[in-house]
Amino acid sequence: MRVDSRVGIGMVAPDLSVETEGGRRVSLAEFRGRPVVLAFVPRQWDPWRTHQLAHFQRLARELTIPLFGDLDPDSAIAASYGVRGEWAVFLVDAAGTIVWRQNGAGSPVPRLEDLASSLTSSLANSLANSPARAAPPHPGTPPTRREFLTAALAAACVLALRPLVARAESVTRSAVSPGLATKRSLSVTLTINGRPMSLDLEPRVTLLDALREYAGLTGTKKGCDHGQCGACTVHINGRRQLSCLTFAVMHQHDAITTVEGLADGAALHPMQAAFVAHDGFQCGYCTPGQLMSATALLHEPCGPSDADVKECMSGNLCRCGAYPGIVAAIQSVRASARG
């Protein structure tokens, strides 16, 4: 990670002014006397990872710390902090001094547990390594206001973040680092695309996350994560199912097929070839889910008309609007099967 020395720890945070949703302008100077967190979040952040920012905002609310949580890394404010074009997080103490920062150009935005762990250790170390007052000139001299505020902030953050860090550590991906498996993990064997795969999973891990984050099969997409868009559709025992709405541990004895399992080696599945021939996609993000629903439709009771196909495919959304090509591709495969 790159650290810009122009605005570093121990320096006074440059003032900034942002407009709230209500149209009121708020400046950093208004929060003197209270610690503040500044978060510069890239606009190109992956849509399915925006929940990390929501968790960080919740963390700030639990600590009753004001949060400027959606600052533009390409703005003049970011330039004044020396972090233009990159993500960055700053902790400004009650006196307006930067006491912690983390940033990096070109590197991914840190996860909640990384932020919590770094923040906790940083504040704990700063408290432990602060200049000692073991021999005050006058016995009984009270701590200064700055020392008191720094100690109080460090103690509050450490106490509040400890349970969050503990929860974060419990969801460590043991498939990537088996030595980090927690006691609550279960050994689960999933049959994916005809091959058994053993994974150490927590009971709460969805099938979607198990496929993407543990098995490394990223063809299945995470769109809404609420069962509304169909991007995560897979086949379970030949029937289509939304993988974001089911837990992986429930499918130990099931046959799971993902979009990676449709093709036979280099030979595309007829539905995949039809999607190419009829231009059934644009950006391609929803295409894996569309393909899985379309191939399942071939074995489902569905009327012969285009309207029937649209009804059977209504659970899969395409933001690009490639529906005519999708319907045409499905009808061509159905026609070939009838012929």
Buried (B, 14 or more C-beta within 10 A) or exposed (E): EEBBEEBEBEEEBBEBEBEEEEEEEBEBEEBEEBBBBBBBBBEEBEEBEEEBBEBBBEBBEEBEBBBBBEBBBEBEBBEBBBBBEBBBBBBBBBBBBBBBBBBBBEEEBBBBBBBBBBBBBBBBEBBEEEEEEEEEEEEEEEEEEEBEBBBEBBEBBBEBBEEBBEEBEBBBBBBEEEEEBEEEBBEBEBBBBEEEBEBBBBEEBBBBBBBBBBBEBBBBBBBBBEBEBBBBBBBBEEEBBBBBBBBBBEBEEBBBBBBBBBEEEEEBBBBBBBBEEBEBBBEEBBBBBBBBBBBBBEEEEBEEEBEBBEEBBEBBBBEEEBBEBBBBBBBBBBEEEEE
